[in-house]
């Protein structure tokens, strides 16, 4: 895959392998028997796990399957970029379009008790 990528190969009723670069992984999905050696590559799965900031319970995780490792990674990266842009846009609307009433609160006025 290029600089920064490392391979991981292990045996568990046949050989399996993946490549990784930090918290990004590409897994090879196969069909057939690893024991007899009669197997073929079925697809590739790319995973990106973004570490959560302190105090946030779960990371952002993105995954895509494709016929090539490059396509799987490119689609996963695009999903992550789209999600980050959407989050950024939603925060911009919330924080910079101003409060919705004269109180200066960013909370909607339709909440109970308001």
C-alpha positions in Angstrom: 0.0 0.0 0.0 3.0 2.3 0.4 5.1 4.0 3.1 3.8 3.7 6.6 1.8 0.5 6.1 2.7 -2.7 7.9 1.6 -6.2 7.2 0.2 -8.6 9.8 0.1 -12.3 8.9 -1.2 -15.0 11.3 -2.2 -18.7 11.1 -5.5 -19.8 12.4 -6.7 -22.9 10.4 -4.9 -21.3 7.4 -3.0 -18.1 6.8 -4.7 -14.7 7.2 -3.4 -11.3 6.6 -4.1 -7.6 6.8 -2.2 -4.3 6.5 -2.4 -1.4 8.9 -1.3 2.2 9.3 -2.0 3.5 12.8 -5.7 3.1 13.4 -6.5 2.4 9.7 -6.7 -1.3 8.7 -7.4 -3.2 5.5 -8.6 -6.7 5.9 -8.6 -9.4 3.1 -11.9 -11.3 2.9 -11.6 -14.7 1.4 -13.8 -17.6 0.3 -13.0 -21.3 0.3 -10.8 -23.4 2.5 -7.6 -22.1 4.0 -6.7 -25.6 5.2 -6.7 -27.1 1.8 -5.4 -24.0 0.1 -8.4 -23.7 -2.2 -9.4 -20.2 -1.4 -9.8 -16.9 -3.3 -9.9 -13.3 -2.3 -13.5 -12.2 -2.1 -13.1 -8.5 -1.2 -11.2 -6.1 0.9 -12.5 -4.2 3.9 -11.0 -0.9 5.0 -11.5 0.4 8.6 -10.7 3.8 10.0 -11.1 4.3 13.8 -10.7 7.9 14.9 -9.8 8.2 18.6 -12.4 10.0 20.6 -11.4 13.1 22.5 -11.3 12.9 26.3 -14.8 12.5 27.8 -16.3 11.1 24.7 -17.5 7.5 25.0 -17.1 6.1 21.5 -14.7 6.7 18.6 -15.9 7.5 15.1 -15.5 4.4 13.0 -15.8 4.1 9.2 -15.8 0.9 7.0 -16.2 0.0 3.4 -15.9 -3.1 1.3 -14.6 -3.1 -2.3 -12.9 -5.3 -4.9 -9.5 -3.7 -4.4 -7.8 -2.4 -1.2 -7.3 1.0 -2.8 -11.1 1.3 -3.5 -12.0 0.2 0.0 -9.6 2.7 1.5 -10.7 5.6 -0.8 -14.4 5.0 -0.1 -13.7 4.8 3.7 -11.7 8.0 3.6 -14.4 9.8 1.7 -17.0 8.7 4.2 -14.8 10.0 7.1 -14.3 13.3 5.3 -18.1 13.6 4.6 -18.9 12.9 8.2 -16.3 15.5 9.5 -17.7 18.1 7.1 -21.3 17.4 8.2 -20.3 17.7 11.9 -18.4 20.9 11.2 -21.3 22.4 9.3 -23.8 21.5 12.0 -21.5 23.1 14.7 -21.1 26.2 12.6 -24.9 26.6 12.3 -25.3 26.0 16.1 -22.5 28.3 17.2 -22.3 31.1 14.6 -25.8 31.6 13.4 -26.4 33.1 16.8 -28.9 32.4 19.6 -32.5 31.9 18.6 -33.9 34.5 21.0 -33.0 37.6 23.0 -31.8 35.5 26.0 -28.6 34.7 24.3 -29.2 31.0 24.7 -28.2 28.5 22.0 -31.0 26.2 23.2 -34.1 26.1 21.0 -37.1 27.9 22.6 -39.4 24.9 22.1 -37.7 22.9 24.8 -39.9 22.1 27.8 -39.6 24.8 30.5 -38.5 27.5 28.1 
